[in-house]
Amino acid sequence: MIRDTRRSFELEPFLQKPLFAHLSTQSMEGPRHSPVWFLWEEGSLWIIGTSADTFPDRIRSQPSCALGIVDYDPGSGLVLHAGFRGRAEVLP
């Protein structure tokens, strides 16, 4: 569960939704942002990419990154956000 003094929500059901994530990485030219598909499985976020994507090379070079996931309901105005910071690795 994400908790603070103003809003709380259950993280597990949120991460099971079919949402986009926003991956922030570093490059020689500065910060980069990539919308990515993700899979939440057994406590890990898996980012799904292809050989045409550029973010795997940036992660190999600089594994520190951030990932944000947002769910927005225009009808109610509800905005849920989960942010993660850490180190990523590229796996086949």
Secondary structure, DSSP 8 states (H G I E B T S, - for coil): -B--SS--B-HHHHHHS---EEEEEEETTEEEEEEEEEEEETTEEEEE--TT-SHHHHHHH--EEEEEEEEEETTTTEEEEEEEEEE-----
